[in-house]
Amino acid sequence: MKFTTAVITGAALLVPIIVAMAYQDPPRSAPAAEYVTIANVACLTEPAFDQWVNAKARGDSRASQYLASTAACFMLKAGLPVSILSSSWGKAHVRVYLDDSTRELWTYAEAVTNK
């Protein structure tokens, strides 16, 4: 098995878990200071998020569909608690809290805010 095949296979195994957790109801204990305010796109990596933004700006539906099909980018449910790790130029690096786990994702800065 080639390295690229192993990486793709490994990523494919994680995708259903990450996507399922992104759609869970926000935990009710230990509220975070920031929240996802509107359902919006988030990506697993900053380059994937940059590709998503560029595809949307160009109207390239094939590129955005590709990113969604590989689960590099997916929809986050409004109300999920997050910590904003960094934010600039409309992009935010956030830590999303999902039950007993966390994930670092990149999303639109306008979609996360203090409540």
MISE-829615 format. One record per residue (C-alpha): residue number from 0; residue in one letter; x, y, z. Coordinates in nm, 3 decimals. Layout:
BEGIN
NUM|a|X|Y|Z
...
END
This chain:
BEGIN
0|m|0.000|0.000|0.000
1|k|0.136|0.339|-0.097
2|f|0.172|0.612|0.167
3|t|-0.086|0.831|-0.007
4|t|-0.335|0.545|-0.008
5|a|-0.275|0.485|0.362
6|v|-0.325|0.854|0.443
7|i|-0.646|0.871|0.239
8|t|-0.775|0.547|0.394
9|g|-0.690|0.671|0.745
10|a|-0.862|1.004|0.682
11|a|-1.166|0.826|0.540
12|l|-1.201|0.630|0.864
13|l|-1.204|0.950|1.073
14|v|-1.446|1.145|0.856
15|p|-1.772|0.979|0.972
16|i|-1.673|1.031|1.335
17|i|-1.591|1.400|1.290
18|v|-1.902|1.470|1.081
19|a|-2.129|1.286|1.327
20|m|-1.983|1.479|1.620
21|a|-2.027|1.812|1.440
22|y|-2.403|1.749|1.427
23|q|-2.442|1.658|1.794
24|d|-2.638|1.884|2.024
25|p|-2.413|2.118|2.222
26|p|-2.324|1.987|2.569
27|r|-2.520|2.153|2.848
28|s|-2.252|2.147|3.117
29|a|-1.956|2.385|3.134
30|p|-2.067|2.650|2.883
31|a|-1.799|2.809|2.666
32|a|-1.754|3.182|2.622
33|e|-1.798|3.163|2.243
34|y|-2.046|2.979|2.026
35|v|-2.116|2.899|1.664
36|t|-2.387|3.158|1.598
37|i|-2.511|3.035|1.260
38|a|-2.487|2.702|1.082
39|n|-2.183|2.740|0.860
40|v|-1.893|2.567|0.692
41|a|-1.588|2.454|0.886
42|c|-1.282|2.273|0.755
43|l|-1.031|2.035|0.909
44|t|-0.732|2.234|0.782
45|e|-0.659|2.596|0.702
46|p|-0.562|2.518|0.340
47|a|-0.896|2.335|0.291
48|f|-1.083|2.637|0.432
49|d|-0.888|2.871|0.201
50|q|-0.980|2.646|-0.094
51|w|-1.346|2.654|0.014
52|v|-1.351|3.035|0.036
53|n|-1.177|3.070|-0.301
54|a|-1.415|2.821|-0.464
55|k|-1.719|3.006|-0.330
56|a|-1.576|3.344|-0.440
57|r|-1.522|3.209|-0.794
58|g|-1.855|3.025|-0.802
59|d|-1.669|2.696|-0.850
60|s|-1.932|2.447|-0.732
61|r|-1.719|2.147|-0.838
62|a|-1.441|2.248|-0.599
63|s|-1.676|2.306|-0.306
64|q|-1.856|1.976|-0.378
65|y|-1.520|1.799|-0.386
66|l|-1.421|1.943|-0.047
67|a|-1.756|1.842|0.099
68|s|-1.738|1.492|-0.052
69|t|-1.399|1.429|0.108
70|a|-1.534|1.575|0.435
71|a|-1.244|1.819|0.443
72|c|-1.521|2.078|0.488
73|f|-1.866|2.029|0.637
74|m|-2.148|2.216|0.810
75|l|-2.131|2.302|1.180
76|k|-2.452|2.327|1.380
77|a|-2.536|2.662|1.537
78|g|-2.497|2.667|1.915
79|l|-2.186|2.449|1.942
80|p|-1.946|2.582|2.205
81|v|-1.605|2.690|2.077
82|s|-1.291|2.867|2.185
83|i|-1.151|3.111|1.933
84|l|-0.780|3.033|1.905
85|s|-0.707|3.302|1.647
86|s|-0.898|3.521|1.408
87|s|-0.805|3.743|1.114
88|w|-0.940|3.860|0.780
89|g|-1.273|3.681|0.815
90|k|-1.119|3.348|0.914
91|a|-1.120|3.194|1.262
92|h|-0.923|2.902|1.401
93|v|-1.149|2.750|1.666
94|r|-1.159|2.459|1.907
95|v|-1.504|2.296|1.896
96|y|-1.622|2.112|2.208
97|l|-1.810|1.790|2.133
98|d|-1.911|1.591|2.442
99|d|-1.583|1.448|2.575
100|s|-1.367|1.545|2.278
101|t|-1.252|1.854|2.094
102|r|-1.155|1.933|1.736
103|e|-0.963|2.227|1.595
104|l|-1.127|2.364|1.282
105|w|-1.119|2.671|1.058
106|t|-1.438|2.863|0.983
107|y|-1.575|3.210|0.907
108|a|-1.495|3.454|1.188
109|e|-1.841|3.609|1.151
110|a|-2.000|3.274|1.240
111|v|-1.854|3.256|1.591
112|t|-1.910|3.508|1.867
113|n|-1.946|3.566|2.239
114|k|-2.293|3.508|2.381
END
